[in-house]
Amino acid sequence: MEGREEKRIQRIPLHSMPTPKWSPEYIAAVYLSTPTLQEAADRLGRSVRWLTTRMRDPAVRAAIAELKSEMRSRLIDTWQQVALLSLNKLAEILRSPTSTDSAKIDAARVVLQTLVRMPSGTTEDVEIV
């Protein structure tokens, strides 16, 4: 009887197997994490034509926009943390009696050049205290 039960388990019809589903969020994540449509399609195991069609879906477009917004927010948060660390280090250098004037100027130039490269399109104000 055990042999018959094994055969039943092994004889599951293919049409009853679950089909993979590609959620809009998953498609968006793959699309944004690969440099080309071909690579994204390969990672999804689908064709470029299929992916292009899915990219027209409003749910996929919304997921891409949401993920881009989240990525931008994380980038800005990280940038702000780096900017604060840089400003704190600059303050230490400027206060140090052993730092030469040229070292102070070089440090200030590096920090200011870094701050000027703030990601565009941000609405946050950076307050320097």
Backbone bond lengths (Angstrom), bond angles and torsions (degrees), N, CA, C in turn:
res aa  C-N    CA-C-N  psi(-1)  N-CA   C-N-CA  omega(-1)  CA-C   N-CA-C  phi
1 M - - - 1.436 - - 1.524 111.56 -
2 E 1.300 115.86 -32.17 1.453 118.70 178.43 1.516 110.47 -63.19
3 G 1.314 117.72 -36.25 1.461 122.05 179.62 1.520 111.07 -63.45
4 R 1.325 117.60 -39.38 1.466 121.06 178.97 1.523 111.40 -66.56
5 E 1.335 117.03 -39.76 1.470 120.37 178.70 1.517 110.56 -63.42
6 E 1.332 117.34 -40.43 1.463 120.30 178.13 1.514 110.43 -62.11
7 K 1.350 116.61 -41.00 1.462 119.46 -179.96 1.518 110.78 -64.33
8 R 1.316 118.02 -37.52 1.465 120.65 178.49 1.529 110.32 -63.89
9 I 1.299 116.63 -41.94 1.456 120.54 -179.82 1.518 110.13 -65.90
10 Q 1.305 117.68 -38.78 1.452 121.73 -177.87 1.528 112.41 -76.49
11 R 1.305 118.71 -19.11 1.460 121.83 -173.59 1.533 111.83 -99.28
12 I 1.300 118.79 36.22 1.456 121.07 177.40 1.525 107.50 -71.95
13 P 1.325 117.86 125.74 1.467 119.36 -179.39 1.527 110.89 -63.45
14 L 1.323 115.57 145.89 1.457 120.78 -177.66 1.524 112.19 -62.74
15 H 1.339 118.32 -34.01 1.452 119.65 -177.52 1.530 112.81 -67.57
16 S 1.343 117.76 -15.49 1.459 119.67 179.30 1.529 112.18 -92.63
17 M 1.334 116.95 -2.43 1.454 120.25 178.42 1.528 109.24 -73.47
18 P 1.312 117.35 141.86 1.467 118.95 179.87 1.521 110.96 -66.64
19 T 1.314 116.52 139.48 1.459 120.70 177.61 1.521 108.80 -92.17
20 P 1.322 116.92 143.88 1.467 117.92 -180.00 1.517 110.79 -66.84
21 K 1.306 116.10 144.42 1.469 121.27 178.85 1.513 107.65 -117.87
22 W 1.298 114.79 137.69 1.455 120.77 178.29 1.514 107.00 -108.64
23 S 1.311 115.81 107.00 1.461 120.04 -179.79 1.527 108.99 -74.14
24 P 1.328 117.81 153.50 1.464 120.40 176.98 1.529 111.79 -56.47
25 E 1.336 117.48 -36.42 1.460 121.37 -179.99 1.525 111.01 -66.18
26 Y 1.336 116.38 -40.23 1.462 120.11 179.68 1.529 110.28 -68.21
27 I 1.314 116.99 -42.95 1.467 120.61 177.98 1.524 109.73 -61.04
28 A 1.327 117.44 -43.05 1.460 121.43 179.17 1.523 110.99 -61.68
29 A 1.324 117.41 -44.01 1.463 121.17 -178.99 1.527 111.02 -63.44
30 V 1.316 116.46 -43.41 1.467 119.91 179.14 1.524 110.16 -67.07
31 Y 1.315 117.04 -44.21 1.469 121.72 -179.57 1.532 111.42 -59.51
32 L 1.329 116.78 -44.62 1.465 120.13 -177.35 1.530 113.42 -78.10
33 S 1.320 117.29 -15.09 1.462 119.56 -178.33 1.523 113.16 -100.54
34 T 1.320 117.87 4.87 1.463 121.08 178.14 1.524 109.35 -125.50
35 P 1.334 116.95 147.13 1.465 119.41 -175.88 1.534 115.17 -75.34
36 T 1.323 118.41 -23.43 1.470 120.05 -177.38 1.526 111.02 -133.07
37 L 1.327 114.74 159.00 1.466 119.83 175.44 1.525 110.72 -62.30
38 Q 1.330 116.98 -38.03 1.464 120.42 -179.58 1.523 110.90 -60.40
39 E 1.322 116.69 -44.83 1.464 119.63 179.00 1.527 111.53 -66.06
40 A 1.321 116.71 -38.71 1.468 120.13 177.79 1.522 110.04 -63.60
41 A 1.325 116.15 -45.13 1.468 120.08 179.28 1.528 110.47 -62.22
42 D 1.325 116.90 -41.82 1.468 120.29 178.19 1.523 111.04 -60.89
43 R 1.330 117.02 -43.55 1.469 120.10 179.36 1.521 111.89 -64.38
44 L 1.332 116.38 -32.34 1.459 119.94 178.46 1.528 112.06 -82.58
45 G 1.334 116.37 -11.39 1.460 120.24 -178.06 1.521 112.08 73.68
46 R 1.311 116.44 28.39 1.461 121.77 -178.05 1.525 109.03 -130.19
47 S 1.325 116.14 177.55 1.465 120.71 179.76 1.524 110.62 -88.69
48 V 1.331 114.92 163.03 1.463 120.02 176.75 1.526 109.41 -63.73
49 R 1.319 117.08 -37.59 1.470 120.57 178.66 1.529 110.69 -60.61
50 W 1.328 116.63 -44.32 1.467 120.29 178.52 1.522 110.18 -60.99
51 L 1.334 116.24 -45.29 1.461 120.22 -179.13 1.521 111.18 -64.44
52 T 1.320 117.29 -41.08 1.465 121.01 178.41 1.525 110.20 -61.34
53 T 1.303 116.86 -41.03 1.465 120.82 177.48 1.528 110.37 -64.00
54 R 1.317 116.77 -44.39 1.472 120.53 179.43 1.529 111.35 -64.51
55 M 1.327 117.04 -31.68 1.461 120.95 -179.63 1.527 111.55 -66.01
56 R 1.303 117.36 -19.64 1.469 120.95 177.66 1.529 112.03 -82.53
57 D 1.311 116.88 -12.78 1.461 122.20 -179.40 1.537 109.32 -68.32
58 P 1.334 118.15 126.95 1.471 120.44 -179.32 1.533 113.22 -57.43
59 A 1.310 117.97 -33.27 1.469 120.54 179.54 1.531 110.59 -66.80
60 V 1.333 116.71 -39.45 1.469 120.59 178.52 1.520 109.44 -69.04
61 R 1.326 116.82 -42.84 1.470 120.46 179.40 1.537 110.62 -61.95
62 A 1.323 116.66 -40.31 1.467 120.75 177.96 1.535 110.49 -65.50
63 A 1.323 116.95 -40.69 1.469 120.69 179.11 1.523 110.64 -64.63
64 I 1.328 117.51 -38.12 1.460 121.40 177.86 1.522 109.78 -65.17
65 A 1.329 116.98 -45.88 1.465 120.93 179.79 1.527 110.88 -61.49
66 E 1.326 116.90 -42.39 1.464 120.91 -179.73 1.525 111.20 -65.55
67 L 1.328 116.19 -43.09 1.465 120.05 -179.62 1.532 110.89 -67.63
68 K 1.331 117.29 -38.90 1.464 120.41 176.37 1.524 110.36 -61.21
69 S 1.323 116.63 -42.76 1.462 121.15 179.31 1.522 110.68 -62.26
70 E 1.315 116.58 -43.67 1.466 121.19 179.21 1.529 110.98 -64.22
71 M 1.332 116.70 -41.41 1.458 120.90 179.34 1.533 110.21 -64.73
72 R 1.331 116.70 -41.39 1.461 121.17 178.74 1.528 110.52 -63.47
73 S 1.309 116.21 -42.07 1.461 120.77 179.16 1.531 110.73 -61.74
74 R 1.321 116.55 -43.88 1.468 120.13 178.33 1.523 111.10 -64.54
75 L 1.331 116.44 -39.53 1.458 120.65 178.41 1.523 110.63 -61.61
76 I 1.318 116.58 -45.04 1.462 120.96 -179.68 1.522 110.76 -65.06
77 D 1.326 117.06 -42.25 1.472 120.13 177.60 1.525 110.90 -59.67
78 T 1.321 116.13 -45.00 1.464 120.62 179.06 1.520 110.46 -63.59
79 W 1.326 116.07 -44.15 1.464 119.85 179.48 1.533 110.84 -60.33
80 Q 1.308 116.80 -42.77 1.465 119.94 -179.76 1.524 111.38 -63.08
81 Q 1.329 116.86 -39.59 1.460 120.25 177.74 1.526 110.72 -63.35
82 V 1.335 116.45 -43.63 1.462 120.58 178.76 1.526 110.02 -64.74
83 A 1.328 117.26 -40.74 1.468 121.21 179.66 1.526 110.53 -61.98
84 L 1.312 117.69 -43.48 1.464 120.68 179.20 1.524 111.76 -64.65
85 L 1.326 116.44 -41.43 1.468 119.49 177.31 1.529 110.50 -62.90
86 S 1.331 115.90 -41.37 1.469 120.07 179.25 1.518 111.19 -64.02
87 L 1.321 116.86 -43.18 1.465 120.34 179.65 1.528 111.53 -65.52
88 N 1.318 116.88 -38.86 1.471 120.16 177.43 1.528 110.88 -63.61
89 K 1.336 115.99 -42.73 1.464 119.78 179.04 1.523 110.13 -65.37
90 L 1.324 117.45 -40.54 1.464 121.16 177.22 1.525 110.41 -60.85
91 A 1.320 117.21 -42.81 1.465 120.75 178.85 1.525 110.52 -60.60
92 E 1.343 117.36 -40.72 1.466 120.76 177.35 1.522 111.12 -61.23
93 I 1.328 115.42 -44.72 1.468 120.03 -179.10 1.529 110.51 -64.24
94 L 1.337 116.48 -43.02 1.467 119.84 -178.86 1.527 112.32 -66.25
95 R 1.327 117.10 -32.89 1.472 121.16 -179.60 1.526 113.01 -80.49
96 S 1.307 116.45 -20.98 1.461 120.27 -175.00 1.529 110.93 -68.44
97 P 1.321 116.41 126.29 1.470 119.09 178.68 1.530 112.30 -71.61
98 T 1.317 117.60 -18.56 1.470 120.35 -178.49 1.523 113.04 -87.95
99 S 1.340 118.00 -11.73 1.468 120.76 179.67 1.520 109.78 -75.02
100 T 1.314 114.78 135.62 1.469 119.25 177.48 1.520 109.30 -77.98
101 D 1.323 115.27 161.66 1.467 119.54 178.53 1.518 111.33 -61.46
102 S 1.327 117.16 -38.85 1.471 119.52 -179.76 1.529 110.87 -66.49
103 A 1.328 118.07 -36.61 1.471 121.26 177.05 1.519 110.47 -65.46
104 K 1.330 116.49 -40.08 1.463 120.61 178.43 1.521 111.02 -64.51
105 I 1.329 116.71 -42.91 1.474 120.73 179.33 1.525 110.58 -65.83
106 D 1.327 117.57 -44.02 1.473 121.04 178.67 1.525 111.24 -61.79
107 A 1.312 116.97 -43.43 1.466 120.90 179.56 1.523 110.40 -63.48
108 A 1.338 116.72 -43.50 1.470 120.02 179.57 1.521 110.60 -63.93
109 R 1.328 117.70 -40.41 1.464 121.28 179.31 1.534 111.13 -62.29
110 V 1.312 116.87 -45.68 1.470 120.82 -179.83 1.529 110.63 -61.46
111 V 1.315 116.78 -45.64 1.467 120.42 -178.98 1.522 110.62 -65.25
112 L 1.314 117.25 -44.02 1.470 119.72 -179.91 1.525 111.85 -65.15
113 Q 1.330 117.66 -39.11 1.467 120.26 176.77 1.523 111.02 -63.51
114 T 1.311 116.30 -36.60 1.464 120.63 177.68 1.522 110.73 -67.64
115 L 1.307 117.13 -42.83 1.462 121.04 -178.83 1.519 111.94 -66.15
116 V 1.326 117.09 -32.73 1.460 120.70 -179.70 1.525 110.78 -66.64
117 R 1.323 116.87 -25.44 1.469 120.91 -178.32 1.524 113.72 -83.58
118 M 1.310 118.04 21.87 1.463 121.37 179.45 1.523 109.39 -56.83
119 P 1.330 117.38 137.42 1.467 120.12 -178.76 1.521 111.55 -53.02
120 S 1.330 116.41 135.89 1.459 120.60 -178.49 1.523 110.87 -73.75
121 G 1.308 115.13 157.52 1.454 120.23 178.35 1.509 113.83 84.34
122 T 1.313 117.17 9.81 1.459 118.41 -179.38 1.520 109.75 -87.42
123 T 1.303 114.54 151.56 1.452 119.24 178.63 1.522 111.02 -113.09
124 E 1.330 116.19 -3.44 1.446 119.51 -178.58 1.522 110.09 -75.82
125 D 1.315 116.31 144.30 1.451 121.74 174.16 1.512 108.43 -97.11
126 V 1.315 116.04 135.50 1.462 120.68 176.91 1.508 106.62 -101.32
127 E 1.298 115.73 120.56 1.453 120.80 -178.27 1.517 108.86 -101.49
128 I 1.313 116.09 124.19 1.465 121.20 178.15 1.517 107.22 -102.07
129 V 1.325 114.96 117.87 1.466 120.35 -177.68 1.501 110.18 -99.79
